[in-house]
Amino acid sequence: MLSDKNIVFIGAGSMAEAMISGIVTAGKVPLDQITVSNRSNKDRLQELEKAYGINGVIKENLNFDNIDMIVLAMKPKDAETALQSIQDSLQPHQLILSVLAGITTSFIEQHVPSGQQVIRVMPNTSSMIGESATAISSGTYTSEQNMLIANELLQSIGKVYTIPEEQMDIFTGIAGSGPAYFYYLMEHMEKTGIDGGLTEETARQIIAQTILGAAKMIQEQGETPTILRENVTSPNGTTAAGLAALEMNGGGLAISEAIKNAADRSKEISTQLEKSMTTKDQTLVIK
């Protein structure tokens, strides 16, 4: 049961906070069983302690003895150093959840004791309000029971989708980075609304409600985006004129390229880390 689990977040950035916020709001894990840590920023830890009522501990002072789940939430470039710093403290029963973009379960498994259970997780920042689209992929040694426990935990921050790890990069491009695409779209819609005479607040609320309504139509109507688009598009009407401008200016292509570029970057991060790891290992052998 989640209520029995002690959870530590290693890394105290925006993604860790988004997840902590969602988990705390859901109330499935007692606050005194949630800990967040970083290398040295005590002010940041105190900020999170005050905001969420959890524990903040500098990483070098972490006691791993009673921890059940370890959430890796540092910057991807710091993953190898962080894993090396905790590998001697890990115990066989402990489950590692990694929210690090581009970091594979196999990479983590090479830096922790053999047989350690690892799950790769890709949430997004909507975790903060319990509306994340989160993907999870099992590592080599992860039990079905721990996949179920991870799923239950992550349901507290939104919807959870179990996918093969090879699909994680494209998921990252769509859902991990996706909120930023919508915010970018909303920025431009808001500016155009203001230019047309709306106040900033009115334009922003109209846009947010429009996007929310469209998303709910997809979730609740059971129709494809294509059919819903066609239903709202009258020949020679205002929507048709707007869609024509989108097509003329490469709107659809831009969306597809954004997703592909983010997915490619996720793969690139993984490749760079693997090359770095191989180079370091070869250097050690030479020495």
C-alpha positions in Angstrom: 0.0 0.0 0.0 1.2 3.5 -0.8 0.4 4.7 2.7 3.2 2.4 4.0 5.8 3.7 1.5 8.6 6.1 2.3 9.5 8.2 -0.8 12.5 10.3 -1.5 13.0 12.7 -4.4 16.6 13.3 -5.4 16.5 16.6 -7.1 14.3 19.6 -6.1 13.6 21.3 -9.4 10.3 22.1 -11.1 9.4 18.5 -12.1 10.0 17.2 -8.6 7.9 20.0 -7.2 5.1 19.3 -9.7 5.0 15.6 -8.7 5.2 16.4 -5.0 2.3 18.9 -5.3 0.1 16.3 -7.0 1.0 13.5 -4.6 0.4 15.7 -1.5 -2.9 17.0 -2.9 -4.0 13.4 -3.5 -3.3 12.5 0.1 -2.3 8.9 -0.6 1.1 9.2 1.1 1.6 10.7 4.6 3.5 13.9 4.5 6.2 12.7 6.9 6.9 9.8 4.5 7.9 12.2 1.6 11.4 13.6 1.5 13.1 15.9 -1.1 16.8 16.4 -1.4 19.4 18.2 -3.4 23.1 18.7 -3.2 23.4 21.9 -1.3 20.5 24.4 -1.8 19.0 24.5 1.7 16.9 27.5 0.8 15.1 25.6 -1.9 14.5 22.6 0.4 13.1 24.9 3.1 10.8 26.5 0.4 9.4 23.0 -0.5 9.1 22.0 3.2 7.1 25.1 3.9 4.9 24.8 0.8 4.0 21.1 1.1 4.7 20.0 4.7 7.3 17.4 3.7 10.9 16.8 4.7 13.9 18.5 3.1 17.3 17.0 3.5 20.7 17.8 1.9 21.6 14.7 -0.2 24.8 13.8 1.7 22.7 13.5 4.9 20.1 11.2 3.4 19.5 8.0 5.3 18.4 5.3 2.8 17.6 2.6 5.4 13.9 3.2 5.6 13.3 4.3 2.0 11.0 2.3 -0.3 10.9 4.4 -3.5 13.6 6.7 -4.9 12.6 9.2 -7.5 15.5 10.5 -9.6 14.6 14.0 -10.6 18.0 15.8 -11.0 19.1 17.2 -14.4 19.9 14.4 -16.9 23.5 15.5 -17.2 24.0 14.9 -13.5 22.5 11.4 -13.6 25.7 9.4 -13.7 27.3 11.3 -10.8 24.1 11.1 -8.7 23.8 7.3 -9.3 27.4 6.7 -8.4 26.9 8.7 -5.2 24.0 6.5 -4.0 24.8 3.1 -5.4 26.5 1.8 -2.2 23.5 2.9 -0.1 20.9 1.1 -2.2 19.1 -2.0 -0.9 17.5 -4.8 -3.1 13.9 -4.1 -2.1 14.1 -0.4 -3.1 12.4 0.8 -6.3 13.9 3.5 -8.4 11.6 5.7 -10.4 13.5 7.9 -13.0 11.8 11.0 -14.5 15.0 11.9 -16.4 14.4 12.7 -20.0 16.5 10.5 -22.3 17.9 8.3 -19.6 17.2 4.6 -20.3 16.5 2.0 -17.6 19.6 0.1 -18.9 21.8 3.1 -18.3 20.5 3.3 -14.7 20.9 -0.5 -14.2 24.5 -0.3 -15.1 25.2 2.2 -12.3 23.3 0.5 -9.5 23.6 -3.0 -7.9 22.7 -5.9 -10.1 19.0 -6.8 -9.9 17.9 -3.3 -8.8 14.3 -2.6 -9.8 14.0 0.5 -12.1 11.0 2.1 -13.7 11.3 4.9 -16.3 8.7 7.6 -15.8 7.8 10.6 -18.1 5.3 12.9 -16.4 4.6 16.5 -17.4 4.3 19.7 -15.3 0.5 19.4 -15.2 1.4 16.9 -12.4 1.0 19.9 -10.1 -2.8 20.0 -10.6 -3.3 16.2 -11.0 -3.7 16.4 -14.8 -0.4 14.9 -16.0 -0.2 12.5 -18.9 2.5 10.1 -17.6 4.1 7.2 -19.3 5.9 4.4 -17.4 8.2 1.6 -18.7 9.6 -1.3 -16.8 13.3 -2.0 -16.4 14.8 -5.5 -16.7 14.2 -6.7 -13.1 11.0 -4.8 -12.1 8.3 -6.9 -10.6 4.6 -6.7 -11.7 3.8 -5.7 -8.2 6.1 -2.7 -8.2 4.7 -1.7 -11.6 1.2 -1.7 -10.0 2.5 0.3 -7.0 4.2 2.9 -9.3 1.0 3.1 -11.3 -1.0 3.8 -8.2 1.4 6.5 -7.1 1.5 8.2 -10.4 -2.3 8.1 -10.8 -2.3 10.7 -8.0 -0.8 13.2 -10.5 -2.9 12.3 -13.6 -3.5 9.6 -16.2 -0.8 6.8 -16.5 0.1 5.0 -19.7 2.3 1.8 -19.7 4.3 1.7 -22.9 7.4 -0.1 -24.2 10.5 1.8 -23.4 11.4 2.3 -27.1 8.3 4.5 -27.4 9.4 6.7 -24.6 11.1 9.3 -26.8 8.1 9.9 -28.9 5.9 10.1 -25.8 8.4 12.7 -24.5 8.0 14.7 -27.7 4.2 14.6 -27.4 3.3 14.7 -23.7 6.5 15.5 -21.8 7.2 18.6 -23.9 3.6 19.1 -25.1 2.4 21.6 -22.4 5.0 24.0 -23.7 3.6 23.8 -27.2 0.1 24.7 -26.0 1.4 27.5 -23.9 3.3 28.8 -27.0 0.1 28.6 -29.0 -1.8 30.4 -26.2 0.8 33.2 -26.1 0.1 33.9 -29.8 -3.7 33.6 -29.5 -3.6 35.9 -26.5 -1.5 38.6 -28.3 -3.9 38.4 -31.3 -6.9 38.8 -29.0 -5.4 41.8 -27.2 -4.6 43.4 -30.6 -8.3 42.8 -31.5 -9.4 44.8 -28.4 -9.8 42.2 -25.7 -8.2 42.7 -22.3 -5.3 40.4 -21.4 -7.3 38.6 -18.7 -10.4 38.1 -20.9 -8.4 36.8 -23.8 -6.4 34.4 -21.6 -9.6 33.0 -20.0 -11.4 32.6 -23.3 -8.4 30.7 -24.8 -8.0 28.4 -21.7 -11.7 27.5 -21.8 -11.6 26.9 -25.5 -8.7 24.5 -25.2 -10.2 22.8 -22.2 -13.5 22.3 -24.0 -11.8 20.9 -27.1 -9.8 18.4 -24.9 -13.0 17.3 -23.1 -14.8 16.8 -26.5 -12.0 14.4 -27.4 -12.2 12.6 -24.1 -15.9 12.3 -23.8 -17.3 12.2 -27.4 -15.3 9.3 -28.6 -14.7 10.9 -32.0 -11.4 11.4 -33.8 -9.8 14.9 -34.0 -10.4 14.8 -37.7 -14.2 14.3 -37.4 -14.5 16.9 -34.7 -12.5 19.4 -36.8 -14.8 18.7 -39.8 -17.9 19.0 -37.7 -17.0 22.6 -36.7 -15.8 23.6 -40.1 -18.5 25.0 -42.4 -17.6 25.6 -46.1 -16.4 29.1 -46.7 -17.0 29.9 -43.0 -14.8 31.6 -40.4 -13.2 28.3 -39.2 -12.4 27.3 -42.7 -10.7 30.6 -43.3 -8.6 30.1 -40.1 -7.6 26.6 -41.0 -6.6 27.7 -44.5 -4.3 30.3 -42.9 -2.8 27.6 -40.6 -2.2 25.3 -43.6 -0.8 28.1 -45.7 1.7 29.1 -42.9 2.8 25.5 -42.1 0.9 25.1 -38.9 0.5 21.4 -39.1 4.0 20.8 -40.2 5.3 23.0 -37.4 3.5 20.9 -34.8 4.8 17.6 -36.2 8.3 19.0 -36.4 8.2 20.2 -32.8 7.3 16.7 -31.6 9.9 15.0 -33.8 12.6 17.5 -32.7 11.9 16.9 -29.0 11.8 13.1 -29.5 15.1 13.3 -31.4 16.6 15.4 -28.6 15.5 12.8 -26.0 17.3 10.1 -28.1 20.4 12.4 -28.5 20.7 12.8 -24.7 20.6 9.1 -24.2 23.3 8.5 -26.9 25.5 11.2 -25.5 25.3 9.7 -22.0 26.1 6.2 -23.2 29.1 7.5 -25.2 30.3 9.4 -22.1 29.9 6.3 -20.0 31.8 4.1 -22.5 34.7 6.7 -22.7 35.0 6.8 -18.9 35.0 3.0 -18.7 37.7 2.7 -21.4 39.8 5.4 -19.6 39.6 3.4 -16.3 40.7 0.2 -18.1 43.7 1.9 -19.7 44.7 3.3 -16.3 
